[in-house]
Amino acid sequence: MSVQGITREQAARRATVASVVGTTIEWYDFFLYGTAAALVFPQLFFPGGESSLTGTIAAFGTQFVGFVARPIGAALFGHYGDRIGRKTTLMATLLLMAIGTVLIGLLPTYQSIGLWAAVLLTVLRVVQGIGVGGEWGGSVLIAMEWGQKHRRGLSASWPQLGVPLGLILSTGLVRLTTAATGKDFVTYGWRIPFLASIILIGVAVFVRLRVVESPEFQTLRKEEKVVVAPIIEAIRRQPKEILLSALVRMSEQAPFYLFITFVITYATKHVKFNSDAILVDTLIAAALGLISIPVFGILSDRFGRRLVYGVGIVLTGLYAFPYFGLLNTGNALVIGIAVVVSLIFHDIQYGPQAALIAESFDADIRYTGAGLGYQLASVIAGGPAPLIAAEILQGTGSSTWISIYIIFCAVVSMVSLLLLRRSTAGGGLASRAARSRGTARNNRGTTTV
Protein backbone atom coordinates (compact mmCIF):
# COMPACT_ATOMS: atom_id res chain seq x y z
CA MET A 1 0.00 0.00 0.00
CA SER A 2 1.30 3.47 -0.91
CA VAL A 3 0.80 6.70 1.03
CA GLN A 4 1.40 10.02 -0.73
CA GLY A 5 3.65 8.36 -3.29
CA ILE A 6 5.67 6.24 -0.86
CA THR A 7 5.10 2.78 0.60
CA ARG A 8 3.63 2.31 4.04
CA GLU A 9 6.96 0.90 5.22
CA GLN A 10 8.75 4.04 4.02
CA ALA A 11 6.20 6.27 5.74
CA ALA A 12 6.59 4.31 8.97
CA ARG A 13 10.37 4.57 8.73
CA ARG A 14 10.19 8.33 8.19
CA ALA A 15 7.85 8.72 11.15
CA THR A 16 10.18 6.72 13.38
CA VAL A 17 13.30 8.62 12.34
CA ALA A 18 11.56 11.98 12.71
CA SER A 19 10.29 11.02 16.16
CA VAL A 20 13.73 9.93 17.36
CA VAL A 21 15.48 13.00 15.92
CA GLY A 22 12.88 15.39 17.30
CA THR A 23 12.77 13.94 20.80
CA THR A 24 16.57 13.81 20.85
CA ILE A 25 16.80 17.54 20.22
CA GLU A 26 14.04 18.32 22.72
CA TRP A 27 15.71 16.26 25.44
CA TYR A 28 19.14 17.60 24.56
CA ASP A 29 17.83 21.07 25.34
CA PHE A 30 16.03 19.98 28.50
CA PHE A 31 18.91 17.93 29.95
CA LEU A 32 21.42 20.62 29.08
CA TYR A 33 19.64 22.93 31.47
CA GLY A 34 19.78 20.32 34.25
CA THR A 35 23.53 19.85 33.82
CA ALA A 36 24.12 23.61 33.80
CA ALA A 37 21.90 23.97 36.88
CA ALA A 38 24.22 21.62 38.75
CA LEU A 39 27.53 23.01 37.42
CA VAL A 40 27.35 26.75 36.71
CA PHE A 41 23.93 28.35 37.21
CA PRO A 42 24.23 28.62 41.02
CA GLN A 43 27.20 31.01 40.83
CA LEU A 44 26.11 32.80 37.63
CA PHE A 45 22.46 33.53 38.38
CA PHE A 46 22.01 33.14 42.15
CA PRO A 47 24.11 35.12 44.66
CA GLY A 48 25.80 33.09 47.39
CA GLY A 49 25.38 29.86 45.44
CA GLU A 50 29.07 29.15 45.09
CA SER A 51 29.69 28.68 48.81
CA SER A 52 26.84 26.35 49.77
CA LEU A 53 23.95 24.24 48.52
CA THR A 54 21.65 27.29 48.66
CA GLY A 55 22.45 28.39 45.12
CA THR A 56 22.12 24.82 43.88
CA ILE A 57 18.66 24.55 45.42
CA ALA A 58 17.69 27.84 43.77
CA ALA A 59 18.97 26.60 40.41
CA PHE A 60 17.07 23.33 40.78
CA GLY A 61 14.05 25.48 41.63
CA THR A 62 14.13 27.10 38.19
CA GLN A 63 14.57 23.62 36.74
CA PHE A 64 11.41 22.58 38.57
CA VAL A 65 9.51 25.47 36.96
CA GLY A 66 10.20 23.83 33.62
CA PHE A 67 8.62 20.63 34.87
CA VAL A 68 5.53 22.52 36.04
CA ALA A 69 5.19 23.99 32.55
CA ARG A 70 5.26 20.58 30.87
CA PRO A 71 1.59 19.66 31.58
CA ILE A 72 0.64 23.07 30.19
CA GLY A 73 2.46 22.18 27.00
CA ALA A 74 0.80 18.76 26.96
CA ALA A 75 -2.66 20.31 27.28
CA LEU A 76 -2.02 23.08 24.74
CA PHE A 77 -0.37 21.00 22.04
CA GLY A 78 -2.44 17.93 22.86
CA HIS A 79 -5.52 19.97 21.94
CA TYR A 80 -4.08 20.84 18.54
CA GLY A 81 -2.54 17.40 18.07
CA ASP A 82 -5.97 15.81 18.41
CA ARG A 83 -7.60 18.55 16.32
CA ILE A 84 -5.26 19.31 13.41
CA GLY A 85 -2.84 16.39 13.52
CA ARG A 86 0.40 15.07 14.98
CA LYS A 87 2.80 16.33 12.30
CA THR A 88 1.93 20.05 12.32
CA THR A 89 1.84 20.20 16.10
CA LEU A 90 5.26 18.58 16.41
CA MET A 91 6.81 21.26 14.21
CA ALA A 92 5.52 23.93 16.60
CA THR A 93 6.90 22.21 19.72
CA LEU A 94 10.30 21.84 18.10
CA LEU A 95 10.58 25.52 17.20
CA LEU A 96 9.38 26.66 20.62
CA MET A 97 12.02 24.57 22.36
CA ALA A 98 14.71 25.96 20.06
CA ILE A 99 13.84 29.56 20.88
CA GLY A 100 13.97 28.96 24.63
CA THR A 101 17.29 27.12 24.54
CA VAL A 102 19.16 29.51 22.26
CA LEU A 103 18.02 32.55 24.27
CA ILE A 104 19.31 30.94 27.49
CA GLY A 105 22.71 30.78 25.82
CA LEU A 106 22.51 34.56 25.24
CA LEU A 107 21.35 35.55 28.73
CA PRO A 108 23.33 38.11 30.77
CA THR A 109 24.22 36.89 34.27
CA TYR A 110 23.45 38.18 37.77
CA GLN A 111 26.64 40.23 37.73
CA SER A 112 25.36 42.17 34.72
CA ILE A 113 21.66 42.73 35.41
CA GLY A 114 21.06 41.49 38.94
CA LEU A 115 17.90 39.58 39.80
CA TRP A 116 16.52 40.07 36.29
CA ALA A 117 18.96 37.39 35.17
CA ALA A 118 17.23 34.79 37.35
CA VAL A 119 13.80 36.05 36.26
CA LEU A 120 14.62 35.76 32.55
CA LEU A 121 16.20 32.34 33.10
CA THR A 122 13.00 31.17 34.76
CA VAL A 123 10.82 32.51 31.93
CA LEU A 124 12.91 30.73 29.31
CA ARG A 125 12.79 27.55 31.37
CA VAL A 126 8.99 27.79 31.22
CA VAL A 127 9.22 28.10 27.42
CA GLN A 128 11.39 24.97 27.35
CA GLY A 129 8.92 23.12 29.56
CA ILE A 130 5.94 23.99 27.37
CA GLY A 131 7.82 22.83 24.28
CA VAL A 132 8.94 19.48 25.65
CA GLY A 133 5.52 18.99 27.26
CA GLY A 134 3.85 19.03 23.87
CA GLU A 135 6.56 17.02 22.14
CA TRP A 136 6.36 13.62 23.82
CA GLY A 137 2.75 12.73 23.00
CA GLY A 138 3.02 13.54 19.32
CA SER A 139 6.37 11.83 18.81
CA VAL A 140 5.26 8.62 20.48
CA LEU A 141 1.91 8.55 18.73
CA ILE A 142 3.12 9.19 15.21
CA ALA A 143 5.68 6.38 15.59
CA MET A 144 3.30 3.99 17.34
CA GLU A 145 0.34 4.62 15.04
CA TRP A 146 2.48 3.98 11.96
CA GLY A 147 3.90 0.81 13.53
CA GLN A 148 2.47 -2.70 13.40
CA LYS A 149 -0.14 -3.31 16.09
CA HIS A 150 1.51 -6.45 17.45
CA ARG A 151 4.82 -4.57 17.84
CA ARG A 152 3.61 -1.36 19.44
CA GLY A 153 5.90 -1.78 22.41
CA LEU A 154 8.89 -1.59 20.08
CA SER A 155 7.40 1.13 17.85
CA ALA A 156 6.63 3.39 20.80
CA SER A 157 10.03 2.75 22.35
CA TRP A 158 11.93 4.34 19.44
CA PRO A 159 11.01 7.94 20.38
CA GLN A 160 12.06 7.09 23.94
CA LEU A 161 15.61 6.82 22.57
CA GLY A 162 15.52 10.62 22.51
CA VAL A 163 16.25 10.52 26.23
CA PRO A 164 19.60 8.67 26.11
CA LEU A 165 20.54 10.34 22.82
CA GLY A 166 19.72 13.78 24.21
CA LEU A 167 21.60 12.93 27.38
CA ILE A 168 24.62 11.77 25.39
CA LEU A 169 24.63 14.90 23.23
CA SER A 170 24.14 17.35 26.09
CA THR A 171 26.53 15.68 28.53
CA GLY A 172 29.10 14.99 25.81
CA LEU A 173 29.09 18.55 24.51
CA VAL A 174 29.36 19.94 28.04
CA ARG A 175 32.29 17.59 28.66
CA LEU A 176 34.02 18.67 25.44
CA THR A 177 33.37 22.34 26.15
CA THR A 178 34.73 22.15 29.69
CA ALA A 179 37.88 20.51 28.36
CA ALA A 180 38.29 23.08 25.59
CA THR A 181 37.57 26.22 27.63
CA GLY A 182 38.99 25.16 31.00
CA LYS A 183 38.49 27.86 33.64
CA ASP A 184 36.66 29.98 31.08
CA PHE A 185 33.80 27.48 31.02
CA VAL A 186 32.05 29.44 33.77
CA THR A 187 32.71 32.70 31.92
CA TYR A 188 31.55 31.84 28.42
CA GLY A 189 32.08 28.14 27.67
CA TRP A 190 28.74 27.07 29.15
CA ARG A 191 26.93 29.11 26.49
CA ILE A 192 28.32 27.08 23.58
CA PRO A 193 26.13 23.96 24.06
CA PHE A 194 23.00 26.13 24.32
CA LEU A 195 23.80 28.07 21.13
CA ALA A 196 24.70 24.85 19.30
CA SER A 197 21.07 23.82 19.63
CA ILE A 198 20.18 25.94 16.59
CA ILE A 199 22.16 23.61 14.32
CA LEU A 200 20.46 20.51 15.69
CA ILE A 201 17.03 22.10 15.29
CA GLY A 202 17.70 22.72 11.59
CA VAL A 203 18.34 19.01 11.08
CA ALA A 204 15.19 18.05 12.98
CA VAL A 205 12.97 20.44 11.01
CA PHE A 206 14.24 19.02 7.70
CA VAL A 207 13.50 15.46 8.83
CA ARG A 208 10.03 16.25 10.14
CA LEU A 209 8.91 18.05 7.00
CA ARG A 210 9.09 14.68 5.21
CA VAL A 211 6.77 12.89 7.64
CA VAL A 212 3.30 11.73 6.59
CA GLU A 213 0.45 12.27 9.04
CA SER A 214 -0.50 9.38 11.34
CA PRO A 215 -2.89 6.89 9.64
CA GLU A 216 -5.14 6.68 12.70
CA PHE A 217 -5.56 10.46 12.77
CA GLN A 218 -6.23 10.46 9.03
CA THR A 219 -8.99 7.90 9.62
CA LEU A 220 -10.52 10.00 12.41
CA ARG A 221 -10.52 13.05 10.16
CA LYS A 222 -11.94 11.14 7.18
CA GLU A 223 -14.76 9.71 9.31
CA GLU A 224 -15.41 13.15 10.87
CA LYS A 225 -14.69 11.83 14.35
CA VAL A 226 -12.23 14.52 15.46
CA VAL A 227 -13.17 15.74 18.94
CA VAL A 228 -14.06 19.43 19.34
CA ALA A 229 -12.54 19.87 22.83
CA PRO A 230 -9.97 17.11 23.43
CA ILE A 231 -8.89 18.38 26.86
CA ILE A 232 -12.41 18.45 28.26
CA GLU A 233 -13.25 15.14 26.64
CA ALA A 234 -10.11 13.42 27.95
CA ILE A 235 -10.71 14.63 31.51
CA ARG A 236 -14.41 13.71 31.34
CA ARG A 237 -13.96 10.30 29.76
CA GLN A 238 -10.68 8.97 31.17
CA PRO A 239 -9.68 10.89 34.33
CA LYS A 240 -8.49 7.74 36.09
CA GLU A 241 -6.11 6.86 33.29
CA ILE A 242 -4.64 10.39 33.30
CA LEU A 243 -3.97 10.26 37.05
CA LEU A 244 -2.63 6.70 37.06
CA SER A 245 -0.39 7.42 34.06
CA ALA A 246 1.25 10.16 36.11
CA LEU A 247 1.58 8.09 39.27
CA VAL A 248 2.93 5.03 37.47
CA ARG A 249 5.90 7.16 36.40
CA MET A 250 6.95 8.01 39.97
CA SER A 251 9.46 5.15 40.16
CA GLU A 252 10.90 5.98 36.75
CA GLN A 253 11.04 9.75 36.60
CA ALA A 254 11.90 10.83 40.15
CA PRO A 255 14.89 8.46 40.47
CA PHE A 256 15.96 9.28 36.91
CA TYR A 257 16.55 12.94 37.69
CA LEU A 258 18.38 11.95 40.84
CA PHE A 259 20.53 9.59 38.77
CA ILE A 260 21.48 12.12 36.06
CA THR A 261 21.20 15.57 37.70
CA PHE A 262 21.35 15.42 41.49
CA VAL A 263 24.14 12.84 41.32
CA ILE A 264 26.47 15.57 40.01
CA THR A 265 25.79 17.70 43.07
CA TYR A 266 25.98 14.71 45.44
CA ALA A 267 29.24 13.39 43.99
CA THR A 268 31.02 16.75 43.86
CA LYS A 269 29.83 18.34 47.11
CA HIS A 270 29.28 15.31 49.38
CA VAL A 271 31.66 12.64 48.07
CA LYS A 272 34.21 15.20 46.76
CA PHE A 273 34.37 13.38 43.44
CA ASN A 274 35.39 14.89 40.11
CA SER A 275 32.44 16.24 38.09
CA ASP A 276 34.06 15.34 34.76
CA ALA A 277 34.24 11.68 35.79
CA ILE A 278 30.53 11.68 36.68
CA LEU A 279 29.70 13.15 33.27
CA VAL A 280 31.66 10.36 31.58
CA ASP A 281 29.86 7.72 33.67
CA THR A 282 26.52 9.25 32.66
CA LEU A 283 27.56 9.14 29.00
CA ILE A 284 28.37 5.43 29.22
CA ALA A 285 25.06 4.68 30.94
CA ALA A 286 23.11 6.69 28.38
CA ALA A 287 24.86 4.91 25.51
CA LEU A 288 23.76 1.54 26.90
CA GLY A 289 20.21 2.91 26.89
CA LEU A 290 20.31 2.96 23.10
CA ILE A 291 20.23 -0.83 23.31
CA SER A 292 18.28 -1.47 26.49
CA ILE A 293 15.27 0.77 25.78
CA PRO A 294 14.17 -0.94 22.52
CA VAL A 295 15.05 -4.35 23.99
CA PHE A 296 12.64 -3.81 26.89
CA GLY A 297 10.07 -2.47 24.40
CA ILE A 298 10.37 -5.77 22.49
CA LEU A 299 10.06 -7.76 25.72
CA SER A 300 6.85 -5.87 26.53
CA ASP A 301 5.42 -7.01 23.18
CA ARG A 302 6.26 -10.57 24.11
CA PHE A 303 5.47 -10.73 27.83
CA GLY A 304 3.17 -7.75 28.37
CA ARG A 305 3.73 -4.13 29.35
CA ARG A 306 2.79 -4.46 33.00
CA LEU A 307 5.06 -7.42 33.74
CA VAL A 308 8.17 -5.79 32.27
CA TYR A 309 7.36 -2.43 33.82
CA GLY A 310 6.69 -4.01 37.20
CA VAL A 311 10.10 -5.70 37.20
CA GLY A 312 11.69 -2.29 36.66
CA ILE A 313 9.74 -0.80 39.56
CA VAL A 314 10.84 -3.56 41.95
CA LEU A 315 14.51 -3.34 40.94
CA THR A 316 14.54 0.45 41.30
CA GLY A 317 13.11 0.22 44.82
CA LEU A 318 15.60 -2.48 45.83
CA TYR A 319 18.48 -0.41 44.44
CA ALA A 320 17.72 2.74 46.48
CA PHE A 321 20.11 2.05 49.36
CA PRO A 322 22.85 0.19 47.42
CA TYR A 323 23.02 3.08 44.93
CA PHE A 324 24.14 5.67 47.46
CA GLY A 325 26.26 3.09 49.24
CA LEU A 326 28.23 2.60 46.03
CA LEU A 327 28.56 6.35 45.48
CA ASN A 328 29.79 6.86 49.04
CA THR A 329 32.81 4.61 48.45
CA GLY A 330 34.44 7.39 46.45
CA ASN A 331 35.96 4.75 44.20
CA ALA A 332 35.84 5.75 40.52
CA LEU A 333 35.08 2.26 39.20
CA VAL A 334 32.41 1.56 41.81
CA ILE A 335 30.75 4.93 41.19
CA GLY A 336 30.74 4.22 37.46
CA ILE A 337 28.99 0.89 38.07
CA ALA A 338 26.45 2.60 40.32
CA VAL A 339 25.56 5.14 37.61
CA VAL A 340 25.32 2.57 34.81
CA VAL A 341 23.15 0.14 36.79
CA SER A 342 20.81 2.95 37.89
CA LEU A 343 19.94 3.83 34.29
CA ILE A 344 19.49 0.19 33.27
CA PHE A 345 16.78 -0.16 35.93
CA HIS A 346 15.27 3.06 34.60
CA ASP A 347 15.28 1.68 31.04
CA ILE A 348 13.35 -1.43 32.07
CA GLN A 349 10.46 0.92 32.76
CA TYR A 350 11.10 3.48 30.07
CA GLY A 351 11.15 0.97 27.19
CA PRO A 352 7.52 -0.19 27.53
CA GLN A 353 6.27 3.00 29.17
CA ALA A 354 5.18 4.89 26.04
CA ALA A 355 3.00 2.04 24.77
CA LEU A 356 1.72 1.31 28.29
CA ILE A 357 0.43 4.86 28.66
CA ALA A 358 -0.68 5.50 25.06
CA GLU A 359 -2.66 2.25 24.86
CA SER A 360 -4.66 3.35 27.87
CA PHE A 361 -6.37 6.11 25.85
CA ASP A 362 -8.79 6.14 22.93
CA ALA A 363 -7.39 7.28 19.57
CA ASP A 364 -9.46 10.48 19.32
CA ILE A 365 -8.13 11.86 22.65
CA ARG A 366 -4.83 9.98 22.80
CA TYR A 367 -2.47 12.91 22.19
CA THR A 368 -4.14 14.94 24.93
CA GLY A 369 -4.81 12.15 27.42
CA ALA A 370 -1.45 10.40 27.15
CA GLY A 371 0.42 13.71 27.09
CA LEU A 372 -1.35 15.03 30.19
CA GLY A 373 -0.79 11.83 32.15
CA TYR A 374 2.84 11.59 31.12
CA GLN A 375 3.67 15.23 31.81
CA LEU A 376 1.80 15.53 35.11
CA ALA A 377 4.49 13.23 36.47
CA SER A 378 6.88 16.12 35.90
CA VAL A 379 5.12 18.10 38.62
CA ILE A 380 4.89 15.31 41.19
CA ALA A 381 8.04 13.33 40.37
CA GLY A 382 10.77 14.64 38.05
CA GLY A 383 10.61 18.31 39.02
CA PRO A 384 10.58 18.00 42.81
CA ALA A 385 13.07 15.11 43.01
CA PRO A 386 16.37 17.07 42.79
CA LEU A 387 14.92 19.77 45.06
CA ILE A 388 13.79 17.24 47.66
CA ALA A 389 17.11 15.40 47.53
CA ALA A 390 19.14 18.63 47.83
CA GLU A 391 17.06 19.76 50.81
CA ILE A 392 17.50 16.37 52.48
CA LEU A 393 21.23 16.43 51.90
CA GLN A 394 21.56 19.95 53.25
CA GLY A 395 19.39 19.20 56.27
CA THR A 396 20.75 15.79 57.25
CA GLY A 397 24.11 15.45 55.50
CA SER A 398 23.06 11.89 54.67
CA SER A 399 21.49 9.97 51.78
CA THR A 400 19.30 7.74 53.97
CA TRP A 401 16.06 9.65 53.49
CA ILE A 402 16.78 10.12 49.80
CA SER A 403 16.82 6.31 49.47
CA ILE A 404 13.56 6.09 51.44
CA TYR A 405 12.08 8.66 49.05
CA ILE A 406 13.01 6.45 46.06
CA ILE A 407 11.36 3.44 47.73
CA PHE A 408 8.22 5.49 48.37
CA CYS A 409 8.08 6.40 44.67
CA ALA A 410 8.39 2.70 43.76
CA VAL A 411 5.50 1.74 46.04
CA VAL A 412 3.25 4.44 44.55
CA SER A 413 4.10 3.29 41.02
CA MET A 414 3.43 -0.36 41.75
CA VAL A 415 -0.02 0.36 43.17
CA SER A 416 -0.82 2.59 40.19
CA LEU A 417 0.38 -0.05 37.73
CA LEU A 418 -1.97 -2.60 39.26
CA LEU A 419 -4.87 -0.15 38.98
CA LEU A 420 -4.12 1.04 35.44
CA ARG A 421 -6.34 -0.42 32.75
CA ARG A 422 -4.90 -3.74 31.59
CA SER A 423 -2.53 -3.43 28.64
CA THR A 424 -2.04 -6.54 26.51
CA ALA A 425 1.02 -7.18 24.39
CA GLY A 426 0.09 -5.62 21.08
CA GLY A 427 -3.63 -6.32 20.98
CA GLY A 428 -7.07 -5.12 21.84
CA LEU A 429 -6.51 -1.39 21.40
CA ALA A 430 -8.46 -0.78 18.22
CA SER A 431 -11.54 -2.67 19.33
CA ARG A 432 -11.59 -1.00 22.74
CA ALA A 433 -11.26 2.44 21.15
CA ALA A 434 -14.09 1.62 18.76
CA ARG A 435 -16.34 0.48 21.61
CA SER A 436 -15.53 3.61 23.56
CA ARG A 437 -16.32 5.85 20.59
CA GLY A 438 -19.55 4.00 20.06
CA THR A 439 -20.78 4.53 23.62
CA ALA A 440 -19.57 8.11 23.80
CA ARG A 441 -20.69 9.26 20.33
CA ASN A 442 -24.05 10.59 21.47
CA ASN A 443 -22.52 12.48 24.38
CA ARG A 444 -19.99 14.66 22.60
CA GLY A 445 -19.66 16.88 19.54
CA THR A 446 -17.50 16.04 16.57
CA THR A 447 -16.20 18.16 13.77
CA THR A 448 -14.38 17.93 10.50
CA VAL A 449 -10.96 19.59 10.44
Buried (B, 14 or more C-beta within 10 A) or exposed (E): EEBEEBEEEBBBEBBBBBBBBBBBBBBBBBBBBBBBBBBBBBBBBBBEBBEEBBBBBBBBBBBBBBBBBBBBBBBBBBBBBBBBBBBBBBBBBBBBBBBBBBBBBEBEBBEEEEEEBBEBBBBBBBBBBBBBBBBBBBBBBBBBBBBEEEBBBBBBBBBBBBBBBBBBBBBBBBBEBBEEBEEEBBEEBBBBBBBBBEEBBEEBBEBBEBBBBBBBBBEBBEEEBBBEBBBBBBBEBBEEBBBBBBBBBBBBBBBBBBBBBBBBBBBBBBBEBEBEBBBBBBBEBBBBBBEBBBBBBBBBBEBBBBBBBBBBBBBBBBBBBEBBEBBBEEBBEBBBBBBBBBBBBBBBBBBBBBBBBBBBBBBBBBBBBBBBBBBBBBBBBBBBBBBBBBBBBBEEEEBEBBBEBBBBBBEBBBBBBEEBBEBEBBBEBEEBBEEBBEEBEEEBEBEEE
